[in-house]
Amino acid sequence: MTEFQAMMEETKALIEENLTNKDKRPSYMLEKQLAFIKTELNKMEQKRNFHVFYPYYPKGIIDSWDYSNSLAIKLMELLELYCKL
């Protein structure tokens, strides 16, 4: 498994955890937004080329999330790795 694929699986697991444990999820993370991010991650996994598909989720994170949140950090690290593919 490549580094990108491994990080993708970890990130998807974190999203699922946040979707499942609504009580532990920060109020700024909306269920609809997390579902949208999952869809974008699937597209990233399929395309593997940021010139073909560039996700929108980084803008949402920058606009309204706490940058120190572990999911936010993981999503931004995944984006960085995706751009290097």
Distance bins in CASP14 RR format, pairs under 12 A and 6 or more apart:
PFRMAT RR
TARGET T0000
AUTHOR 0000-0000-0000
RMODE 2
METHOD distances of the structure
MODEL  1
1 7 0 0 0 0 1 0 0 0 0 0 0
1 8 0 0 0 0 1 0 0 0 0 0 0
1 9 1 0 0 1 0 0 0 0 0 0 0
1 10 0 0 0 0 0 1 0 0 0 0 0
2 8 0 0 0 0 1 0 0 0 0 0 0
2 9 0 0 0 0 0 1 0 0 0 0 0
2 45 0 0 0 0 0 1 0 0 0 0 0
2 48 0 0 0 0 1 0 0 0 0 0 0
2 81 0 0 0 0 1 0 0 0 0 0 0
2 82 0 0 0 0 0 1 0 0 0 0 0
2 84 0 0 0 0 0 1 0 0 0 0 0
2 85 0 0 0 0 1 0 0 0 0 0 0
3 9 0 0 0 0 0 1 0 0 0 0 0
3 10 0 0 0 0 0 1 0 0 0 0 0
3 77 0 0 0 0 0 1 0 0 0 0 0
3 78 0 0 0 0 0 1 0 0 0 0 0
3 80 0 0 0 0 0 1 0 0 0 0 0
3 81 1 0 0 1 0 0 0 0 0 0 0
3 82 0 0 0 0 0 1 0 0 0 0 0
3 84 0 0 0 0 1 0 0 0 0 0 0
3 85 0 0 0 0 0 1 0 0 0 0 0
4 10 0 0 0 0 0 1 0 0 0 0 0
4 11 0 0 0 0 0 1 0 0 0 0 0
4 41 0 0 0 0 0 1 0 0 0 0 0
4 44 0 0 0 0 1 0 0 0 0 0 0
4 45 0 0 0 0 1 0 0 0 0 0 0
4 47 0 0 0 0 0 1 0 0 0 0 0
4 48 1 0 0 1 0 0 0 0 0 0 0
4 49 0 0 0 0 0 1 0 0 0 0 0
4 50 0 0 0 0 0 1 0 0 0 0 0
4 77 0 0 0 0 0 1 0 0 0 0 0
4 78 1 0 0 1 0 0 0 0 0 0 0
4 79 0 0 0 0 0 1 0 0 0 0 0
4 80 0 0 0 0 0 1 0 0 0 0 0
4 81 1 0 1 0 0 0 0 0 0 0 0
4 82 1 0 0 1 0 0 0 0 0 0 0
4 83 0 0 0 0 0 1 0 0 0 0 0
4 84 0 0 0 0 1 0 0 0 0 0 0
4 85 1 0 0 1 0 0 0 0 0 0 0
5 11 0 0 0 0 0 1 0 0 0 0 0
5 12 0 0 0 0 0 1 0 0 0 0 0
5 41 0 0 0 0 0 1 0 0 0 0 0
5 44 0 0 0 0 0 1 0 0 0 0 0
5 45 1 0 0 1 0 0 0 0 0 0 0
5 48 0 0 0 0 1 0 0 0 0 0 0
5 78 0 0 0 0 0 1 0 0 0 0 0
5 81 0 0 0 0 0 1 0 0 0 0 0
5 82 0 0 0 0 0 1 0 0 0 0 0
5 85 0 0 0 0 0 1 0 0 0 0 0
6 12 0 0 0 0 0 1 0 0 0 0 0
6 13 0 0 0 0 0 1 0 0 0 0 0
6 74 0 0 0 0 0 1 0 0 0 0 0
6 77 0 0 0 0 0 1 0 0 0 0 0
6 78 0 0 0 0 0 1 0 0 0 0 0
6 81 0 0 0 0 1 0 0 0 0 0 0
7 13 0 0 0 0 0 1 0 0 0 0 0
7 14 0 0 0 0 0 1 0 0 0 0 0
7 41 0 0 0 0 0 1 0 0 0 0 0
7 44 0 0 0 0 0 1 0 0 0 0 0
7 45 0 0 0 0 0 1 0 0 0 0 0
7 73 0 0 0 0 0 1 0 0 0 0 0
7 74 1 0 0 1 0 0 0 0 0 0 0
7 75 0 0 0 0 1 0 0 0 0 0 0
7 76 0 0 0 0 0 1 0 0 0 0 0
7 77 1 0 0 1 0 0 0 0 0 0 0
7 78 1 0 1 0 0 0 0 0 0 0 0
7 79 0 0 0 0 0 1 0 0 0 0 0
7 80 0 0 0 0 1 0 0 0 0 0 0
7 81 1 0 1 0 0 0 0 0 0 0 0
7 82 0 0 0 0 1 0 0 0 0 0 0
7 84 0 0 0 0 0 1 0 0 0 0 0
7 85 0 0 0 0 0 1 0 0 0 0 0
8 14 0 0 0 0 0 1 0 0 0 0 0
8 15 0 0 0 0 0 1 0 0 0 0 0
8 37 0 0 0 0 0 1 0 0 0 0 0
8 38 0 0 0 0 0 1 0 0 0 0 0
8 40 0 0 0 0 0 1 0 0 0 0 0
8 41 1 0 0 1 0 0 0 0 0 0 0
8 42 0 0 0 0 1 0 0 0 0 0 0
8 43 0 0 0 0 0 1 0 0 0 0 0
8 44 1 0 0 1 0 0 0 0 0 0 0
8 45 1 0 1 0 0 0 0 0 0 0 0
8 46 0 0 0 0 0 1 0 0 0 0 0
8 48 0 0 0 0 0 1 0 0 0 0 0
8 74 0 0 0 0 0 1 0 0 0 0 0
8 75 0 0 0 0 0 1 0 0 0 0 0
8 77 0 0 0 0 0 1 0 0 0 0 0
8 78 1 0 0 1 0 0 0 0 0 0 0
8 79 0 0 0 0 0 1 0 0 0 0 0
8 81 0 0 0 0 1 0 0 0 0 0 0
8 82 0 0 0 0 1 0 0 0 0 0 0
8 85 0 0 0 0 0 1 0 0 0 0 0
9 15 0 0 0 0 0 1 0 0 0 0 0
9 16 0 0 0 0 0 1 0 0 0 0 0
9 41 0 0 0 0 1 0 0 0 0 0 0
9 45 0 0 0 0 1 0 0 0 0 0 0
9 74 0 0 0 0 0 1 0 0 0 0 0
9 78 0 0 0 0 0 1 0 0 0 0 0
10 16 0 0 0 0 0 1 0 0 0 0 0
10 17 0 0 0 0 0 1 0 0 0 0 0
10 41 0 0 0 0 0 1 0 0 0 0 0
10 70 0 0 0 0 0 1 0 0 0 0 0
10 71 0 0 0 0 0 1 0 0 0 0 0
10 73 0 0 0 0 0 1 0 0 0 0 0
10 74 1 0 0 1 0 0 0 0 0 0 0
10 75 0 0 0 0 0 1 0 0 0 0 0
10 77 0 0 0 0 1 0 0 0 0 0 0
10 78 0 0 0 0 1 0 0 0 0 0 0
10 81 0 0 0 0 0 1 0 0 0 0 0
11 17 0 0 0 0 0 1 0 0 0 0 0
11 18 0 0 0 0 0 1 0 0 0 0 0
11 34 0 0 0 0 0 1 0 0 0 0 0
11 37 0 0 0 0 1 0 0 0 0 0 0
11 38 0 0 0 0 1 0 0 0 0 0 0
11 40 0 0 0 0 0 1 0 0 0 0 0
11 41 1 0 0 1 0 0 0 0 0 0 0
11 42 0 0 0 0 0 1 0 0 0 0 0
11 44 0 0 0 0 1 0 0 0 0 0 0
11 45 0 0 0 0 0 1 0 0 0 0 0
11 55 0 0 0 0 0 1 0 0 0 0 0
11 57 0 0 0 0 0 1 0 0 0 0 0
11 70 0 0 0 0 0 1 0 0 0 0 0
11 71 1 0 0 1 0 0 0 0 0 0 0
11 72 0 0 0 0 0 1 0 0 0 0 0
11 73 0 0 0 0 0 1 0 0 0 0 0
11 74 1 0 1 0 0 0 0 0 0 0 0
11 75 1 0 0 1 0 0 0 0 0 0 0
11 76 0 0 0 0 0 1 0 0 0 0 0
11 77 0 0 0 0 1 0 0 0 0 0 0
11 78 1 0 1 0 0 0 0 0 0 0 0
11 79 0 0 0 0 1 0 0 0 0 0 0
11 81 0 0 0 0 0 1 0 0 0 0 0
11 82 0 0 0 0 0 1 0 0 0 0 0
12 18 0 0 0 0 0 1 0 0 0 0 0
12 19 0 0 0 0 0 1 0 0 0 0 0
12 34 0 0 0 0 0 1 0 0 0 0 0
12 35 0 0 0 0 0 1 0 0 0 0 0
12 37 0 0 0 0 1 0 0 0 0 0 0
12 38 1 0 0 1 0 0 0 0 0 0 0
12 39 0 0 0 0 0 1 0 0 0 0 0
12 40 0 0 0 0 0 1 0 0 0 0 0
12 41 1 0 0 1 0 0 0 0 0 0 0
12 42 0 0 0 0 1 0 0 0 0 0 0
12 44 0 0 0 0 0 1 0 0 0 0 0
12 45 0 0 0 0 1 0 0 0 0 0 0
12 71 0 0 0 0 0 1 0 0 0 0 0
12 74 0 0 0 0 1 0 0 0 0 0 0
12 75 0 0 0 0 0 1 0 0 0 0 0
12 78 0 0 0 0 1 0 0 0 0 0 0
13 19 0 0 0 0 0 1 0 0 0 0 0
13 20 0 0 0 0 0 1 0 0 0 0 0
13 38 0 0 0 0 0 1 0 0 0 0 0
13 41 0 0 0 0 0 1 0 0 0 0 0
13 70 0 0 0 0 0 1 0 0 0 0 0
13 71 0 0 0 0 0 1 0 0 0 0 0
13 74 0 0 0 0 1 0 0 0 0 0 0
14 20 0 0 0 0 0 1 0 0 0 0 0
14 21 0 0 0 0 0 1 0 0 0 0 0
14 24 0 0 0 0 0 1 0 0 0 0 0
14 25 0 0 0 0 0 1 0 0 0 0 0
14 29 0 0 0 0 0 1 0 0 0 0 0
14 34 0 0 0 0 1 0 0 0 0 0 0
14 37 0 0 0 0 0 1 0 0 0 0 0
14 38 0 0 0 0 0 1 0 0 0 0 0
14 41 0 0 0 0 0 1 0 0 0 0 0
14 69 0 0 0 0 1 0 0 0 0 0 0
14 70 1 0 0 1 0 0 0 0 0 0 0
14 71 1 0 1 0 0 0 0 0 0 0 0
14 72 0 0 0 0 1 0 0 0 0 0 0
14 73 0 0 0 0 1 0 0 0 0 0 0
14 74 1 0 1 0 0 0 0 0 0 0 0
14 75 0 0 0 0 1 0 0 0 0 0 0
14 77 0 0 0 0 0 1 0 0 0 0 0
14 78 0 0 0 0 0 1 0 0 0 0 0
15 21 0 0 0 0 0 1 0 0 0 0 0
15 25 0 0 0 0 0 1 0 0 0 0 0
15 29 0 0 0 0 1 0 0 0 0 0 0
15 31 0 0 0 0 0 1 0 0 0 0 0
15 33 0 0 0 0 0 1 0 0 0 0 0
15 34 1 0 1 0 0 0 0 0 0 0 0
15 35 0 0 0 0 1 0 0 0 0 0 0
15 36 0 0 0 0 0 1 0 0 0 0 0
15 37 1 0 0 1 0 0 0 0 0 0 0
15 38 1 0 1 0 0 0 0 0 0 0 0
15 39 0 0 0 0 0 1 0 0 0 0 0
15 40 0 0 0 0 0 1 0 0 0 0 0
15 41 1 0 0 1 0 0 0 0 0 0 0
15 42 0 0 0 0 0 1 0 0 0 0 0
15 57 0 0 0 0 0 1 0 0 0 0 0
15 70 0 0 0 0 0 1 0 0 0 0 0
15 71 1 0 0 1 0 0 0 0 0 0 0
15 72 0 0 0 0 0 1 0 0 0 0 0
15 74 0 0 0 0 1 0 0 0 0 0 0
15 75 0 0 0 0 1 0 0 0 0 0 0
15 78 0 0 0 0 0 1 0 0 0 0 0
16 25 0 0 0 0 0 1 0 0 0 0 0
16 31 0 0 0 0 0 1 0 0 0 0 0
16 34 0 0 0 0 1 0 0 0 0 0 0
16 35 0 0 0 0 0 1 0 0 0 0 0
16 37 0 0 0 0 0 1 0 0 0 0 0
16 38 0 0 0 0 1 0 0 0 0 0 0
16 41 0 0 0 0 0 1 0 0 0 0 0
16 71 0 0 0 0 0 1 0 0 0 0 0
17 23 0 0 0 0 0 1 0 0 0 0 0
17 24 0 0 0 0 1 0 0 0 0 0 0
17 25 0 0 0 0 1 0 0 0 0 0 0
17 29 0 0 0 0 0 1 0 0 0 0 0
17 34 0 0 0 0 0 1 0 0 0 0 0
17 70 0 0 0 0 0 1 0 0 0 0 0
17 71 0 0 0 0 1 0 0 0 0 0 0
17 74 0 0 0 0 0 1 0 0 0 0 0
18 24 1 0 0 1 0 0 0 0 0 0 0
18 25 1 0 1 0 0 0 0 0 0 0 0
18 26 0 0 0 0 1 0 0 0 0 0 0
18 27 0 0 0 0 0 1 0 0 0 0 0
18 28 0 0 0 0 0 1 0 0 0 0 0
18 29 1 0 1 0 0 0 0 0 0 0 0
18 30 0 0 0 0 0 1 0 0 0 0 0
18 31 0 0 0 0 1 0 0 0 0 0 0
18 33 0 0 0 0 0 1 0 0 0 0 0
18 34 1 0 1 0 0 0 0 0 0 0 0
18 35 0 0 0 0 0 1 0 0 0 0 0
18 37 0 0 0 0 1 0 0 0 0 0 0
18 38 0 0 0 0 0 1 0 0 0 0 0
18 65 0 0 0 0 0 1 0 0 0 0 0
18 69 0 0 0 0 1 0 0 0 0 0 0
18 70 0 0 0 0 1 0 0 0 0 0 0
18 71 1 0 0 1 0 0 0 0 0 0 0
18 72 0 0 0 0 0 1 0 0 0 0 0
18 74 0 0 0 0 0 1 0 0 0 0 0
18 75 0 0 0 0 0 1 0 0 0 0 0
19 25 1 0 0 1 0 0 0 0 0 0 0
19 29 0 0 0 0 1 0 0 0 0 0 0
19 30 0 0 0 0 0 1 0 0 0 0 0
19 31 1 0 0 1 0 0 0 0 0 0 0
19 32 0 0 0 0 0 1 0 0 0 0 0
19 33 0 0 0 0 0 1 0 0 0 0 0
19 34 1 0 1 0 0 0 0 0 0 0 0
19 35 1 0 0 1 0 0 0 0 0 0 0
19 36 0 0 0 0 0 1 0 0 0 0 0
19 37 0 0 0 0 0 1 0 0 0 0 0
19 38 0 0 0 0 1 0 0 0 0 0 0
19 71 0 0 0 0 0 1 0 0 0 0 0
20 31 0 0 0 0 0 1 0 0 0 0 0
20 34 0 0 0 0 0 1 0 0 0 0 0
21 29 0 0 0 0 0 1 0 0 0 0 0
21 31 0 0 0 0 0 1 0 0 0 0 0
21 34 0 0 0 0 0 1 0 0 0 0 0
21 71 0 0 0 0 0 1 0 0 0 0 0
22 29 0 0 0 0 1 0 0 0 0 0 0
22 30 0 0 0 0 0 1 0 0 0 0 0
22 31 1 0 0 1 0 0 0 0 0 0 0
22 34 0 0 0 0 0 1 0 0 0 0 0
24 69 0 0 0 0 0 1 0 0 0 0 0
24 70 0 0 0 0 0 1 0 0 0 0 0
24 71 0 0 0 0 0 1 0 0 0 0 0
25 31 0 0 0 0 1 0 0 0 0 0 0
25 33 0 0 0 0 0 1 0 0 0 0 0
25 34 0 0 0 0 1 0 0 0 0 0 0
25 65 0 0 0 0 0 1 0 0 0 0 0
25 69 0 0 0 0 0 1 0 0 0 0 0
25 70 0 0 0 0 0 1 0 0 0 0 0
25 71 0 0 0 0 1 0 0 0 0 0 0
26 33 0 0 0 0 0 1 0 0 0 0 0
26 34 0 0 0 0 0 1 0 0 0 0 0
26 61 0 0 0 0 0 1 0 0 0 0 0
26 64 0 0 0 0 0 1 0 0 0 0 0
26 65 1 0 0 1 0 0 0 0 0 0 0
26 66 1 0 0 1 0 0 0 0 0 0 0
26 68 0 0 0 0 0 1 0 0 0 0 0
26 69 1 0 0 1 0 0 0 0 0 0 0
26 70 0 0 0 0 0 1 0 0 0 0 0
26 71 0 0 0 0 1 0 0 0 0 0 0
26 72 0 0 0 0 1 0 0 0 0 0 0
27 33 0 0 0 0 0 1 0 0 0 0 0
27 64 0 0 0 0 0 1 0 0 0 0 0
27 65 0 0 0 0 0 1 0 0 0 0 0
27 66 0 0 0 0 0 1 0 0 0 0 0
27 69 0 0 0 0 0 1 0 0 0 0 0
28 34 0 0 0 0 0 1 0 0 0 0 0
28 60 0 0 0 0 1 0 0 0 0 0 0
28 61 0 0 0 0 1 0 0 0 0 0 0
28 63 0 0 0 0 1 0 0 0 0 0 0
28 64 1 0 1 0 0 0 0 0 0 0 0
28 65 1 0 1 0 0 0 0 0 0 0 0
28 66 1 0 0 1 0 0 0 0 0 0 0
28 67 0 0 0 0 0 1 0 0 0 0 0
28 69 0 0 0 0 1 0 0 0 0 0 0
28 71 0 0 0 0 0 1 0 0 0 0 0
28 72 0 0 0 0 1 0 0 0 0 0 0
29 35 0 0 0 0 0 1 0 0 0 0 0
29 36 0 0 0 0 0 1 0 0 0 0 0
29 37 0 0 0 0 1 0 0 0 0 0 0
29 57 0 0 0 0 0 1 0 0 0 0 0
29 60 0 0 0 0 0 1 0 0 0 0 0
29 61 0 0 0 0 1 0 0 0 0 0 0
29 64 0 0 0 0 1 0 0 0 0 0 0
29 65 1 0 0 1 0 0 0 0 0 0 0
29 66 0 0 0 0 1 0 0 0 0 0 0
29 69 0 0 0 0 1 0 0 0 0 0 0
29 70 0 0 0 0 0 1 0 0 0 0 0
29 71 1 0 0 1 0 0 0 0 0 0 0
29 72 0 0 0 0 1 0 0 0 0 0 0
29 75 0 0 0 0 0 1 0 0 0 0 0
30 36 0 0 0 0 1 0 0 0 0 0 0
30 37 0 0 0 0 0 1 0 0 0 0 0
30 60 0 0 0 0 0 1 0 0 0 0 0
30 64 0 0 0 0 1 0 0 0 0 0 0
30 65 0 0 0 0 0 1 0 0 0 0 0
31 37 0 0 0 0 0 1 0 0 0 0 0
31 38 0 0 0 0 0 1 0 0 0 0 0
32 38 0 0 0 0 0 1 0 0 0 0 0
32 39 0 0 0 0 0 1 0 0 0 0 0
33 39 0 0 0 0 0 1 0 0 0 0 0
33 40 0 0 0 0 0 1 0 0 0 0 0
33 56 0 0 0 0 0 1 0 0 0 0 0
33 57 0 0 0 0 1 0 0 0 0 0 0
33 59 0 0 0 0 0 1 0 0 0 0 0
33 60 1 0 0 1 0 0 0 0 0 0 0
33 61 0 0 0 0 1 0 0 0 0 0 0
33 63 0 0 0 0 0 1 0 0 0 0 0
33 64 0 0 0 0 1 0 0 0 0 0 0
33 65 0 0 0 0 1 0 0 0 0 0 0
33 71 0 0 0 0 0 1 0 0 0 0 0
33 72 0 0 0 0 0 1 0 0 0 0 0
33 75 0 0 0 0 0 1 0 0 0 0 0
34 40 0 0 0 0 0 1 0 0 0 0 0
34 41 0 0 0 0 0 1 0 0 0 0 0
34 57 0 0 0 0 1 0 0 0 0 0 0
34 60 0 0 0 0 0 1 0 0 0 0 0
34 61 0 0 0 0 0 1 0 0 0 0 0
34 65 0 0 0 0 0 1 0 0 0 0 0
34 71 0 0 0 0 1 0 0 0 0 0 0
34 72 0 0 0 0 0 1 0 0 0 0 0
34 75 0 0 0 0 0 1 0 0 0 0 0
35 41 0 0 0 0 0 1 0 0 0 0 0
35 42 0 0 0 0 0 1 0 0 0 0 0
35 57 0 0 0 0 0 1 0 0 0 0 0
36 42 0 0 0 0 0 1 0 0 0 0 0
36 43 0 0 0 0 0 1 0 0 0 0 0
36 55 0 0 0 0 1 0 0 0 0 0 0
36 56 1 0 0 1 0 0 0 0 0 0 0
36 57 1 0 0 1 0 0 0 0 0 0 0
36 59 0 0 0 0 0 1 0 0 0 0 0
36 60 0 0 0 0 1 0 0 0 0 0 0
36 61 0 0 0 0 0 1 0 0 0 0 0
37 43 0 0 0 0 0 1 0 0 0 0 0
37 44 0 0 0 0 0 1 0 0 0 0 0
37 55 1 0 0 1 0 0 0 0 0 0 0
37 56 0 0 0 0 1 0 0 0 0 0 0
37 57 1 0 1 0 0 0 0 0 0 0 0
37 58 0 0 0 0 0 1 0 0 0 0 0
37 59 0 0 0 0 0 1 0 0 0 0 0
37 60 0 0 0 0 1 0 0 0 0 0 0
37 61 0 0 0 0 1 0 0 0 0 0 0
37 65 0 0 0 0 0 1 0 0 0 0 0
37 71 0 0 0 0 1 0 0 0 0 0 0
37 72 0 0 0 0 0 1 0 0 0 0 0
37 74 0 0 0 0 0 1 0 0 0 0 0
37 75 1 0 0 1 0 0 0 0 0 0 0
37 76 0 0 0 0 0 1 0 0 0 0 0
37 78 0 0 0 0 0 1 0 0 0 0 0
37 79 0 0 0 0 0 1 0 0 0 0 0
38 44 0 0 0 0 0 1 0 0 0 0 0
38 45 0 0 0 0 0 1 0 0 0 0 0
38 55 0 0 0 0 0 1 0 0 0 0 0
38 57 0 0 0 0 1 0 0 0 0 0 0
38 71 0 0 0 0 0 1 0 0 0 0 0
38 75 0 0 0 0 0 1 0 0 0 0 0
39 45 0 0 0 0 0 1 0 0 0 0 0
39 46 0 0 0 0 0 1 0 0 0 0 0
39 53 0 0 0 0 0 1 0 0 0 0 0
39 55 0 0 0 0 1 0 0 0 0 0 0
39 56 0 0 0 0 0 1 0 0 0 0 0
39 57 0 0 0 0 1 0 0 0 0 0 0
40 46 0 0 0 0 0 1 0 0 0 0 0
40 47 0 0 0 0 0 1 0 0 0 0 0
40 50 0 0 0 0 0 1 0 0 0 0 0
40 53 0 0 0 0 1 0 0 0 0 0 0
40 54 0 0 0 0 1 0 0 0 0 0 0
40 55 1 0 1 0 0 0 0 0 0 0 0
40 56 1 0 0 1 0 0 0 0 0 0 0
40 57 1 0 1 0 0 0 0 0 0 0 0
40 58 0 0 0 0 1 0 0 0 0 0 0
40 59 0 0 0 0 0 1 0 0 0 0 0
40 60 0 0 0 0 0 1 0 0 0 0 0
40 61 0 0 0 0 0 1 0 0 0 0 0
40 75 0 0 0 0 1 0 0 0 0 0 0
40 78 0 0 0 0 0 1 0 0 0 0 0
40 79 0 0 0 0 1 0 0 0 0 0 0
40 82 0 0 0 0 0 1 0 0 0 0 0
41 47 0 0 0 0 0 1 0 0 0 0 0
41 48 0 0 0 0 0 1 0 0 0 0 0
41 53 0 0 0 0 0 1 0 0 0 0 0
41 55 1 0 0 1 0 0 0 0 0 0 0
41 56 0 0 0 0 0 1 0 0 0 0 0
41 57 0 0 0 0 1 0 0 0 0 0 0
41 71 0 0 0 0 0 1 0 0 0 0 0
41 74 0 0 0 0 0 1 0 0 0 0 0
41 75 0 0 0 0 1 0 0 0 0 0 0
41 78 1 0 0 1 0 0 0 0 0 0 0
41 79 0 0 0 0 0 1 0 0 0 0 0
41 82 0 0 0 0 1 0 0 0 0 0 0
42 48 0 0 0 0 0 1 0 0 0 0 0
42 53 0 0 0 0 0 1 0 0 0 0 0
42 55 0 0 0 0 0 1 0 0 0 0 0
43 49 0 0 0 0 0 1 0 0 0 0 0
43 50 0 0 0 0 0 1 0 0 0 0 0
43 52 0 0 0 0 1 0 0 0 0 0 0
43 53 1 0 1 0 0 0 0 0 0 0 0
43 54 0 0 0 0 1 0 0 0 0 0 0
43 55 1 0 0 1 0 0 0 0 0 0 0
43 56 0 0 0 0 0 1 0 0 0 0 0
43 57 0 0 0 0 0 1 0 0 0 0 0
43 82 0 0 0 0 0 1 0 0 0 0 0
44 50 0 0 0 0 1 0 0 0 0 0 0
44 52 0 0 0 0 1 0 0 0 0 0 0
44 53 1 0 0 1 0 0 0 0 0 0 0
44 54 0 0 0 0 1 0 0 0 0 0 0
44 55 1 0 0 1 0 0 0 0 0 0 0
44 56 0 0 0 0 0 1 0 0 0 0 0
44 57 0 0 0 0 1 0 0 0 0 0 0
44 58 0 0 0 0 0 1 0 0 0 0 0
44 75 0 0 0 0 0 1 0 0 0 0 0
44 78 1 0 0 1 0 0 0 0 0 0 0
44 79 0 0 0 0 1 0 0 0 0 0 0
44 81 0 0 0 0 1 0 0 0 0 0 0
44 82 1 0 1 0 0 0 0 0 0 0 0
44 83 0 0 0 0 0 1 0 0 0 0 0
44 85 0 0 0 0 1 0 0 0 0 0 0
45 53 0 0 0 0 0 1 0 0 0 0 0
45 55 0 0 0 0 0 1 0 0 0 0 0
45 78 0 0 0 0 0 1 0 0 0 0 0
45 81 0 0 0 0 0 1 0 0 0 0 0
45 82 0 0 0 0 1 0 0 0 0 0 0
45 85 0 0 0 0 0 1 0 0 0 0 0
46 52 0 0 0 0 1 0 0 0 0 0 0
46 53 0 0 0 0 1 0 0 0 0 0 0
46 82 0 0 0 0 0 1 0 0 0 0 0
47 53 1 0 1 0 0 0 0 0 0 0 0
47 54 0 0 0 0 1 0 0 0 0 0 0
47 55 0 0 0 0 1 0 0 0 0 0 0
47 82 0 0 0 0 1 0 0 0 0 0 0
47 85 0 0 0 0 1 0 0 0 0 0 0
48 81 0 0 0 0 0 1 0 0 0 0 0
48 82 1 0 0 1 0 0 0 0 0 0 0
48 83 0 0 0 0 0 1 0 0 0 0 0
48 84 0 0 0 0 0 1 0 0 0 0 0
48 85 1 0 1 0 0 0 0 0 0 0 0
49 82 0 0 0 0 1 0 0 0 0 0 0
49 83 0 0 0 0 1 0 0 0 0 0 0
49 84 0 0 0 0 0 1 0 0 0 0 0
49 85 1 0 0 1 0 0 0 0 0 0 0
50 58 0 0 0 0 0 1 0 0 0 0 0
50 78 0 0 0 0 0 1 0 0 0 0 0
50 79 0 0 0 0 1 0 0 0 0 0 0
50 80 0 0 0 0 0 1 0 0 0 0 0
50 81 0 0 0 0 0 1 0 0 0 0 0
50 82 1 0 1 0 0 0 0 0 0 0 0
50 83 1 0 1 0 0 0 0 0 0 0 0
50 84 0 0 0 0 1 0 0 0 0 0 0
50 85 1 0 0 1 0 0 0 0 0 0 0
51 82 0 0 0 0 0 1 0 0 0 0 0
51 83 0 0 0 0 1 0 0 0 0 0 0
51 85 0 0 0 0 0 1 0 0 0 0 0
52 82 0 0 0 0 0 1 0 0 0 0 0
52 85 0 0 0 0 0 1 0 0 0 0 0
53 79 0 0 0 0 0 1 0 0 0 0 0
53 82 0 0 0 0 1 0 0 0 0 0 0
53 83 0 0 0 0 0 1 0 0 0 0 0
53 85 0 0 0 0 0 1 0 0 0 0 0
54 79 0 0 0 0 1 0 0 0 0 0 0
54 82 0 0 0 0 1 0 0 0 0 0 0
54 83 0 0 0 0 1 0 0 0 0 0 0
55 61 0 0 0 0 0 1 0 0 0 0 0
55 75 0 0 0 0 1 0 0 0 0 0 0
55 76 0 0 0 0 0 1 0 0 0 0 0
55 78 0 0 0 0 1 0 0 0 0 0 0
55 79 1 0 0 1 0 0 0 0 0 0 0
55 82 0 0 0 0 1 0 0 0 0 0 0
55 83 0 0 0 0 0 1 0 0 0 0 0
56 62 0 0 0 0 0 1 0 0 0 0 0
56 63 0 0 0 0 0 1 0 0 0 0 0
56 75 0 0 0 0 0 1 0 0 0 0 0
56 79 0 0 0 0 0 1 0 0 0 0 0
57 63 0 0 0 0 0 1 0 0 0 0 0
57 64 0 0 0 0 0 1 0 0 0 0 0
57 65 0 0 0 0 1 0 0 0 0 0 0
57 71 0 0 0 0 0 1 0 0 0 0 0
57 72 0 0 0 0 1 0 0 0 0 0 0
57 74 0 0 0 0 0 1 0 0 0 0 0
57 75 1 0 0 1 0 0 0 0 0 0 0
57 76 0 0 0 0 1 0 0 0 0 0 0
57 78 0 0 0 0 1 0 0 0 0 0 0
57 79 1 0 0 1 0 0 0 0 0 0 0
57 82 0 0 0 0 0 1 0 0 0 0 0
58 64 0 0 0 0 0 1 0 0 0 0 0
58 65 0 0 0 0 0 1 0 0 0 0 0
58 67 0 0 0 0 0 1 0 0 0 0 0
58 72 0 0 0 0 1 0 0 0 0 0 0
58 75 1 0 0 1 0 0 0 0 0 0 0
58 76 1 0 0 1 0 0 0 0 0 0 0
58 77 0 0 0 0 0 1 0 0 0 0 0
58 78 0 0 0 0 0 1 0 0 0 0 0
58 79 1 0 1 0 0 0 0 0 0 0 0
58 80 0 0 0 0 0 1 0 0 0 0 0
58 82 0 0 0 0 0 1 0 0 0 0 0
58 83 0 0 0 0 0 1 0 0 0 0 0
59 65 0 0 0 0 0 1 0 0 0 0 0
59 75 0 0 0 0 0 1 0 0 0 0 0
59 76 0 0 0 0 0 1 0 0 0 0 0
59 79 0 0 0 0 0 1 0 0 0 0 0
60 67 0 0 0 0 0 1 0 0 0 0 0
60 72 0 0 0 0 1 0 0 0 0 0 0
60 75 0 0 0 0 1 0 0 0 0 0 0
60 76 0 0 0 0 0 1 0 0 0 0 0
60 79 0 0 0 0 0 1 0 0 0 0 0
61 67 1 0 0 1 0 0 0 0 0 0 0
61 68 0 0 0 0 0 1 0 0 0 0 0
61 69 0 0 0 0 1 0 0 0 0 0 0
61 71 0 0 0 0 1 0 0 0 0 0 0
61 72 1 0 1 0 0 0 0 0 0 0 0
61 73 0 0 0 0 1 0 0 0 0 0 0
61 74 0 0 0 0 0 1 0 0 0 0 0
61 75 1 0 0 1 0 0 0 0 0 0 0
61 76 1 0 0 1 0 0 0 0 0 0 0
61 77 0 0 0 0 0 1 0 0 0 0 0
61 78 0 0 0 0 0 1 0 0 0 0 0
61 79 0 0 0 0 1 0 0 0 0 0 0
62 72 0 0 0 0 1 0 0 0 0 0 0
62 75 0 0 0 0 0 1 0 0 0 0 0
62 76 0 0 0 0 1 0 0 0 0 0 0
62 79 0 0 0 0 0 1 0 0 0 0 0
63 72 0 0 0 0 0 1 0 0 0 0 0
64 72 0 0 0 0 0 1 0 0 0 0 0
65 71 0 0 0 0 1 0 0 0 0 0 0
65 72 1 0 1 0 0 0 0 0 0 0 0
65 73 0 0 0 0 0 1 0 0 0 0 0
65 74 0 0 0 0 0 1 0 0 0 0 0
65 75 0 0 0 0 1 0 0 0 0 0 0
65 76 0 0 0 0 1 0 0 0 0 0 0
66 72 1 0 0 1 0 0 0 0 0 0 0
66 73 0 0 0 0 1 0 0 0 0 0 0
67 73 1 0 0 1 0 0 0 0 0 0 0
67 75 0 0 0 0 0 1 0 0 0 0 0
67 76 0 0 0 0 1 0 0 0 0 0 0
68 74 0 0 0 0 0 1 0 0 0 0 0
68 76 0 0 0 0 0 1 0 0 0 0 0
69 75 0 0 0 0 1 0 0 0 0 0 0
69 76 0 0 0 0 0 1 0 0 0 0 0
70 76 0 0 0 0 0 1 0 0 0 0 0
70 77 0 0 0 0 0 1 0 0 0 0 0
71 77 0 0 0 0 0 1 0 0 0 0 0
71 78 0 0 0 0 0 1 0 0 0 0 0
72 78 0 0 0 0 0 1 0 0 0 0 0
72 79 0 0 0 0 0 1 0 0 0 0 0
73 79 0 0 0 0 0 1 0 0 0 0 0
73 80 0 0 0 0 0 1 0 0 0 0 0
74 80 0 0 0 0 0 1 0 0 0 0 0
74 81 0 0 0 0 0 1 0 0 0 0 0
75 81 0 0 0 0 0 1 0 0 0 0 0
75 82 0 0 0 0 0 1 0 0 0 0 0
76 82 0 0 0 0 0 1 0 0 0 0 0
76 83 0 0 0 0 0 1 0 0 0 0 0
77 83 0 0 0 0 0 1 0 0 0 0 0
77 84 0 0 0 0 0 1 0 0 0 0 0
78 84 0 0 0 0 0 1 0 0 0 0 0
78 85 0 0 0 0 0 1 0 0 0 0 0
79 85 0 0 0 0 0 1 0 0 0 0 0
END
